[in-house]
Amino acid sequence: MKHGEQQRHRVNKIVTPVWVRQQRLKVAGLRYSRESNPQSDTVLIIPAAQHPLLEGRFPGAEFTLRLEAAQTLYQNLQDAGRKAEFFLPGSRLHDSRSGQTDEVALYDAAGLWLIERGVPADILHGKDWIQDRPDFTGADDIRVAAQGFLDHERFESAIYICSPGQRSRADWYALAQGVPIDTYVPETIEASGVEQFQGSLAQQVALNGLARTIDPYGDGVLARMTSDRMPSDGNPDTIPELLPEYSQLPWYR
């Protein structure tokens, strides 16, 4: 299958009290099942991706703060004798606001950043989980992470590290997937004064409102709003001439 042929459903789901109750029970049941299972002993860390990249290749200020928080969480878990792995979301995107098209997939930029700071490559997941359906939104991040969590019994819990403007809708996306993914906003992001991609209050209200009313899966209105994020060459992965620089990442071995 060629990139982009696998389309989102592009349908809405009306959020009702009955649906919310059912999903919360589903999440609680899975959380209890994993927390009480001795085979489930690993925390899944998910730093939310952020485009555009600096020079089309490197994490920007907001993205870097999320990665730093993820690295700190990983180190704290290691110090406490706990296991952890990462899911690094985000394909290569075109940003219609700036007109910039990244040269590198966000999962590659994040993976190299973490490896260069001592995180073992063999605990990273990215392209291997995303496969042929591009990851262009926070809803996509949660969808892929949720499937990875479900597919691997070793995961006890999952933490999605994001910016303040993303938190509300990330909670709804996780609820829709029926998986216990907890959201975490690092204090460093709020205290840094860094301009956030989701900084527009109107944008936050609109996207968060959609997630909690008619688009909790991100497959309807959100999918249509972000349909222009595919690069013009149709390739959502790192451009071929740069791939050798990322050969140490596990999905390229």
KEDO-255161 format. One record per atom (N, C-alpha, C): residue in one letter; x, y, z. Coordinates in steps of 0.05 Angstrom, whole numbers, padded with zeros to 5 digits, always signed. Each point is the difference from the previous one (the first is absolute). Example, Ala and Ser with C-alpha at 12.3 -4.5 7.8 and 13.67 -1.06 7.14 Angstrom:
2
A+00264-00114+00156A-00018+00024+00000A+00018+00024+00000S-00007+00021-00014S+00016+00024+00001S-00015+00022+00014
//
This chain:
253
M+00017-00024+00000M-00017+00024+00000M+00017+00025+00000K-00006+00019-00018K+00016+00024-00001K-00008+00019+00023H+00019+00017+00007H-00006+00019+00021H-00024+00017-00007G-00018+00003+00020G-00023+00018-00004G-00024-00014-00011E+00003-00026-00009E-00023-00014-00011E-00019-00008+00023Q+00011-00005+00023Q-00017-00008+00023Q-00011+00025+00013Q-00026+00005-00004Q-00012+00025+00009Q-00013-00003+00027R-00003+00023+00014R-00015+00000+00024R-00030-00003-00006H-00016-00007+00020H-00028-00005-00005H-00015+00026-00007R+00009+00023+00011R-00011+00026-00005R-00030+00000+00006V-00007-00012+00023V-00027+00001+00010V+00001+00010+00028N-00023+00012+00009N-00001+00010+00027N-00014-00021+00018K+00004+00003+00026K-00012-00016+00020K-00012+00018+00021I-00026+00001+00003I-00012+00017+00020I+00006-00011+00028V+00010+00017+00017V+00007-00008+00027V-00026+00002+00017T-00008-00022+00012T-00023-00001+00017T+00008-00009+00028P-00016+00006+00021P+00007-00010+00027P+00003-00030+00001V-00017-00014-00015V+00002-00030+00000V+00027-00009-00011W+00008+00012-00022W+00026-00007-00013W+00023+00006+00020V-00001+00024+00012V+00021+00007+00019V+00002-00020+00023R-00023-00007+00011R+00000-00020+00022R+00011-00027-00009Q-00008-00009-00023Q+00010-00025-00011Q+00030+00000-00004Q+00010+00022-00011Q+00029+00002-00005Q+00016+00002+00026R-00010+00015+00019R+00014+00002+00026R+00001-00027+00014L-00021-00016-00002L+00000-00026+00012L+00021-00018-00015K+00001+00003-00026K+00019-00016-00016K+00029+00008+00008V+00006+00025+00003V+00026+00010+00008V+00007-00010+00028A-00018+00002+00018A+00004-00008+00028A+00006-00030+00001G-00015-00016-00016G+00004-00028+00000G+00028-00008-00010L+00008+00013-00022L+00026-00006-00011L+00023+00009+00019R-00004+00023+00012R+00020+00010+00019R+00003-00020+00023Y-00022-00010+00011Y+00001-00019+00022Y+00014-00026-00009S-00008-00009-00024S+00012-00025-00010S+00030+00002-00003R+00010+00022-00011R+00028+00003-00004R+00015+00004+00027E-00011+00016+00018E+00013+00006+00025E+00001-00024+00018S-00018-00019-00003S+00000-00024+00016S+00014-00024-00013N+00010+00004-00024N+00014-00021-00015N+00030+00002+00005P+00012-00020+00012P+00029+00001+00005P+00017+00001-00025Q-00012-00008-00023Q+00015+00001-00025Q+00000+00028-00012S-00016+00018+00011S-00002+00027-00010S+00016+00018+00019D+00024+00007-00008D+00019+00013+00018D+00014+00024-00013T-00010+00009-00023T+00014+00021-00015T-00018+00024-00005V+00012+00024+00003V-00015+00024-00005V+00006+00009-00029L-00021+00007-00014L+00003+00010-00027L+00000+00031+00000I+00022+00012-00008I+00003+00029+00000I-00005+00011-00028I-00017+00020-00003I-00008+00010-00027I+00003+00030+00000P+00023+00011-00009P+00003+00029-00003P-00015+00008-00026A-00020+00017+00003A-00015+00009-00023A+00018+00014-00020A-00003-00008-00025A+00016+00012-00022A-00009+00029-00005Q+00018+00015-00012Q-00007+00028-00007Q+00015+00009-00025H-00015+00009-00020H+00011+00011-00024H-00005+00030+00000P+00013+00016-00016P+00022-00008-00018P+00027-00003+00015L+00018-00015-00012L+00027-00004+00012L+00018+00023-00007L+00019+00006+00016L+00020+00020-00006L+00017-00009-00024E+00002+00017-00020E+00014-00007-00024E-00011-00025-00013G-00024-00007+00007G-00013-00024-00011G+00011-00026+00011R+00017+00002+00020R+00014-00025+00009R+00002-00003+00030F-00002+00021+00016F+00006-00002+00029F-00023+00010+00016P-00005-00013+00024P-00022+00009+00017P+00002+00030+00007G-00023+00014-00002G-00001+00027+00008G-00002+00003+00030A-00003+00025+00010A+00001+00005+00029A-00022-00015+00015E-00025+00001-00010E-00022-00013+00014E+00004-00030-00001F+00007-00011-00022F+00004-00029-00003F+00023-00008+00018T+00021+00015+00001T+00023-00006+00017T-00007-00002+00030L-00017+00019+00009L-00009-00001+00028L-00015-00026+00006R-00016-00009-00018R-00014-00026+00004R+00020-00023+00001L+00019+00000-00018L+00020-00021-00001L+00017+00000+00026E+00007+00024+00010E+00015+00002+00025E-00016-00012+00023A-00026+00006+00000A-00018-00010+00021A-00002-00031-00002A-00001-00010-00024A-00001-00029-00004A+00026-00013+00009Q+00022+00012-00007Q+00026-00011+00009Q+00003+00001+00030T-00009+00021+00013T+00000+00002+00030T-00017-00022+00012L-00024-00004-00011L-00018-00020+00010L+00013-00028-00002Y+00012-00005-00023Y+00013-00025-00004Y+00023-00004+00020Q+00016+00020+00005Q+00022-00002+00019Q-00011-00005+00029N-00022+00014+00007N-00011-00004+00026N-00011-00028+00004L-00012-00011-00021L-00009-00028+00001L+00023-00019+00003Q+00021+00005-00016Q+00024-00017+00002Q+00012+00001+00028D+00001+00023+00012D+00011+00003+00027D-00016-00015+00021A-00026-00002-00006A-00018-00014+00018A-00002-00030-00006G+00016-00010-00019G+00000-00028-00006G-00023-00008-00018R-00012+00019-00014R-00023-00006-00017R+00009-00002-00029K-00015-00013-00017K+00005-00003-00028K-00017+00021-00015A+00011+00009-00023A-00015+00019-00016A+00009-00003-00029E-00019+00006-00018E+00006+00001-00029E-00014+00025-00011F+00007+00008-00024F-00010+00024-00013F-00016-00007-00025F-00022+00014-00004F-00011+00002-00027F+00003+00029-00009L+00013+00003-00023L+00006+00026-00012L-00018+00004-00024P-00021+00016+00002P-00019+00004-00022P+00009+00021-00019G-00014+00002-00022G+00003+00022-00019G+00014-00007-00026S-00014+00002-00022S+00012-00004-00026S+00013+00026-00010R+00009+00001-00024R+00011+00024-00012R-00024+00017-00010L+00000+00025+00006L-00024+00017-00005L+00006+00024-00017H-00021+00010-00013H+00000+00026-00012H-00016+00019+00018D+00011+00023+00006D-00013+00019+00017D-00012+00023-00017S-00026+00000-00003S-00012+00019-00018S+00002+00029+00010R+00003+00004+00026R+00002+00027+00011R+00026+00013-00008S+00022-00015+00001S+00026+00012-00007S+00008-00007-00028G-00013-00020-00012G+00008-00009-00026G+00024-00019+00000Q+00009-00007+00024Q+00024-00018+00003Q-00008-00029-00002T+00016-00016-00014T-00003-00029+00000T+00025-00011+00013D-00003-00015+00021D+00023-00012+00014D+00014-00020-00019E+00026-00004+00005E+00016-00019-00014E+00000-00027+00015V-00006+00001+00026V+00003-00023+00017V-00027-00006+00014A-00006-00025+00003A-00024-00008+00016A+00005+00007+00029L-00021+00008+00014L+00003+00008+00027L+00010-00022+00018Y-00008-00025-00006Y+00010-00023+00016Y+00030-00003-00003D+00011+00006-00024D+00029-00002-00004D+00014+00022+00015A-00011+00024-00002A+00013+00023+00014A+00000-00005+00030A-00022-00010+00011A-00001-00006+00029A+00018-00023+00008G+00000-00021-00017G+00016-00023+00007G+00030+00006+00001L+00010+00015-00020L+00028+00008+00000L+00006+00018+00024W-00018+00018+00006W+00004+00018+00023W+00004-00016+00026L-00017-00020+00004L+00002-00016+00024L+00025-00018+00001I+00006-00012-00023I+00024-00017-00001I+00025+00016+00006E+00001+00024-00011E+00024+00017+00005E+00003+00008+00029R-00021-00004+00016R+00000+00007+00028R-00001-00025+00018G+00007-00023-00012G+00005-00023+00016G-00023-00020+00003V-00023+00005-00013V-00022-00019+00002V+00006-00023-00019P-00003-00025+00009P+00006-00023-00017P-00019-00002-00024A+00011-00005-00023A-00016-00002-00024A-00020-00022+00001D+00006-00021+00014D-00018-00024-00001D-00026+00004+00016I-00003+00022+00014I-00025+00005+00014I-00017+00022-00014L+00007+00006-00025L-00014+00020-00015L-00018-00013-00021H-00024+00011-00003H-00019-00008-00021H-00009+00025-00015G-00003-00003-00026G-00008+00023-00016G-00013-00009-00026K+00016+00000-00021K-00010-00009-00026K-00010-00029+00001D+00012-00016+00016D-00008-00028+00002D-00029-00003+00009W-00010+00019+00016W-00028-00001+00009W-00018+00015-00019I+00010+00022-00011I-00017+00016-00018I-00006-00014-00026Q+00020-00013-00011Q-00002-00016-00025Q-00010+00018-00023D-00022-00009-00014D-00008+00013-00025D-00021+00021+00003R-00010+00005+00024R-00020+00021+00004R+00013+00024+00013P+00004+00022-00015P+00015+00022+00011P-00012+00011+00026D+00018+00010+00017D-00007+00012+00026D+00003+00030-00003F-00022+00014-00003F+00001+00029-00005F-00012+00017+00022T-00014-00012+00020T-00014+00015+00021T+00004-00013+00027G-00008+00015+00021G+00000-00012+00027G-00018-00024+00002A-00023+00001-00014A-00018-00023+00000A+00014-00025-00012D+00016+00004-00021D+00016-00022-00011D+00021-00010+00020D+00013+00019+00014D+00019-00008+00021D-00013-00020+00019I-00023+00008+00010I-00014-00016+00020I-00010-00027-00011R-00010+00001-00025R-00009-00024-00013R+00022-00021-00002V+00023+00008-00010V+00022-00019-00004V+00011-00009+00027A+00003+00018+00019A+00009-00007+00026A-00019-00020+00014A-00026+00005-00003A-00019-00018+00012A+00002-00028-00012Q+00003-00002-00026Q+00003-00026-00012Q+00025-00014+00009G+00022+00015+00003G+00025-00012+00010G-00003-00010+00028F-00015+00015+00017F-00005-00008+00027F-00016-00025+00001L-00021-00002-00017L-00017-00024+00000L+00015-00024-00011D+00018+00004-00019D+00014-00022-00013D+00021-00013+00018H+00009+00015+00020H+00023-00009+00016H-00008+00000+00030E-00003-00024+00010E-00010-00004+00028E+00020+00012+00021R+00025+00004-00008R+00020+00009+00019R-00005+00028+00010F-00016+00015-00014F-00005+00028+00008F-00021+00001+00022E+00008+00012+00022E-00017+00003+00023E-00016+00026-00002S+00013+00021-00009S-00012+00027-00001S+00013+00015-00023A-00013+00023-00006A+00011+00017-00022A-00004+00029+00008I+00020+00017-00008I-00001+00028+00006I+00006+00016-00025Y-00019+00018-00007Y+00002+00017-00024Y+00009+00028+00009I+00023+00008-00008I+00012+00026+00009I-00007+00021-00022C-00014+00020+00008C-00010+00019-00020C+00000+00029+00012S-00009+00019-00016S-00001+00028+00007S-00028+00005+00012P-00003+00022+00015P-00026+00006+00014P-00024+00000-00019G+00003+00012-00024G-00022+00001-00018G-00009-00026-00012Q+00016-00021+00003Q-00007-00026-00011Q-00013-00018+00020R+00003+00006+00025R-00007-00020+00021R-00029-00009-00001S-00019+00018-00002S-00028-00007+00000S-00007-00019-00022R+00007+00006-00025R-00007-00017-00022R+00015-00026+00001A+00025+00000+00010A+00015-00025+00003A-00014-00019+00019D-00012+00011+00021D-00015-00017+00019D-00024-00013-00014W-00014+00016-00018W-00023-00011-00014W+00009-00021-00021Y+00022+00005-00014Y+00010-00019-00019Y+00007-00027+00014A+00012+00002+00023A+00007-00024+00015A-00025-00015+00009L-00020+00015+00009L-00025-00012+00009L-00013-00015-00024A+00001+00013-00023A-00013-00012-00024A+00014-00027-00007Q+00026-00001+00004Q+00014-00025-00007Q-00003-00021+00022G-00011+00007+00023G-00005-00019+00021G+00025-00010+00014V+00021+00017+00001V+00026-00008+00011V+00008+00020+00021P+00011-00009+00023P+00008+00017+00022P+00026+00015-00006I-00002+00021-00017I+00023+00018-00006I-00004+00025+00017D+00018+00006+00018D-00002+00024+00017D+00015+00022-00013T-00011+00024+00000T+00013+00023-00011T+00016+00015+00021Y+00023+00011-00008Y+00017+00015+00018Y+00011+00025-00014V-00004+00023+00013V+00011+00025-00011V+00023+00009+00018P+00025-00001-00011P+00023+00008+00016P-00002+00030+00008E+00008+00005+00025E+00000+00028+00009E+00019+00017-00016T+00021-00013-00011T+00019+00015-00016T-00012+00014-00024I-00020-00013-00012I-00013+00012-00023I-00015+00026+00007E-00016-00002+00022E-00015+00023+00008E+00018+00023+00011A+00022-00008+00012A+00018+00020+00012A+00020+00012-00020S+00003-00013-00023S+00022+00008-00018S-00006+00025-00015G-00025+00006-00005G-00007+00022-00017G+00004-00006-00030V+00006-00025-00006V+00003-00009-00028V-00027+00003-00015E+00001+00011-00023E-00024+00002-00016E-00009-00028-00008Q-00025-00006+00006Q-00011-00026-00005Q-00016-00001-00026F+00003-00022-00014F-00013-00004-00025F-00031+00002+00004Q-00009-00010+00023Q-00029+00001+00006Q-00006+00025+00017G+00015+00021-00004G-00002+00024+00017G-00026+00016-00004S-00013-00002-00024S-00024+00015-00005S-00023-00011+00017L-00011+00018+00017L-00023-00008+00017L-00023-00010-00017A-00005+00014-00022A-00023-00008-00017A+00005-00028-00011Q+00024-00006-00008Q+00007-00027-00011Q-00004-00021+00022Q+00010+00006+00024Q-00003-00019+00022Q-00029-00006+00006V-00016+00021+00002V-00029-00003+00006V-00013-00017-00022A+00006+00006-00025A-00013-00014-00022A+00008-00030+00000L+00026-00006+00001L+00008-00028-00001L-00008-00016+00025N+00002+00013+00023N-00008-00014+00025N-00030-00005+00000G-00015+00020-00010G-00029-00002-00001G-00009-00022-00019L+00013-00003-00023L-00006-00021-00019L+00005-00027+00012A+00022-00003+00015A+00007-00026+00011A-00020-00009+00021R-00012+00018+00015R-00018-00008+00021R-00030+00000-00009T-00005+00006-00025T-00028+00001-00009T-00005-00018-00024I+00014+00004-00022I-00006-00015-00025I+00023-00014-00013D+00024+00003+00011D+00023-00012-00014D+00021-00011+00020P-00008-00018+00018P+00018-00010+00020P+00022-00019-00011Y-00004-00010-00024Y+00020-00017-00013Y+00019+00016-00018G-00007+00025-00005G+00016+00016-00019G-00002-00009-00028D-00020-00016-00007D-00003-00010-00027D-00020+00015-00017G-00012+00021+00011G-00020+00015-00015G+00010+00027-00007V-00009+00021+00015V+00007+00027-00005V+00030+00004+00000L+00014-00011+00021L+00029+00003+00002L+00014-00011-00024A-00008-00023-00010A+00012-00011-00024A-00002+00018-00024R-00024+00012-00003R-00003+00019-00022R+00016+00025+00003M+00002+00009+00025M+00016+00025+00005M+00029-00004-00005T+00010-00024+00003T+00029-00005-00003T+00007-00016-00025S-00018-00001-00019S+00005-00016-00024S+00022+00011-00017D+00008+00025+00005D+00022+00013-00016D+00027-00005+00012R+00003-00017+00020R+00026-00004+00012R+00018-00020-00014M-00011-00015-00019M+00016-00018-00016M+00019+00016-00018P+00026-00006+00001P+00019+00014-00018P-00008-00004-00029S+00007+00020-00017S-00009-00001-00028S+00011-00024-00015D+00023-00011+00009D+00011-00023-00014D-00014-00026+00008G-00020+00002+00019G-00015-00024+00008G+00015-00018+00019N+00023+00008+00010N+00017-00016+00017N-00001+00011+00029P-00013-00014+00019P-00001+00010+00027P+00024-00009+00018D+00020-00012-00013D+00023-00009+00015D+00024+00018-00006T+00022-00004+00015T+00024+00015-00005T+00009-00003-00029I+00009+00022-00012I+00008-00001-00028I+00024-00020-00004P+00000-00015-00021P+00020-00022-00004P+00029+00008+00004E+00008+00024-00009E+00028+00007+00002E+00010+00005+00028L-00019+00004+00019L+00008+00004+00028L-00002-00025+00017L-00012-00021-00011L-00004-00025+00016L+00025-00011+00013P+00024+00001-00014P+00024-00012+00013P+00006+00013+00027E-00007+00025+00004E+00005+00013+00025E-00016-00011+00023Y-00021-00016-00006Y-00018-00010+00020Y+00001-00031+00002S+00022-00011-00012S+00002-00029-00001S+00002-00014+00027Q+00007+00015+00021Q+00002-00013+00026Q-00027-00003+00013L-00021+00012-00011L-00026-00003+00012L-00010-00029-00006P-00014-00012+00019P-00006-00029-00002P-00018-00007-00023W-00018+00019-00010W-00018-00007-00022W+00014+00000-00027Y+00026+00007-00001Y+00015-00001-00024Y+00020-00023-00001R+00000-00016+00021R+00020-00022+00001R-00010-00024-00015
//
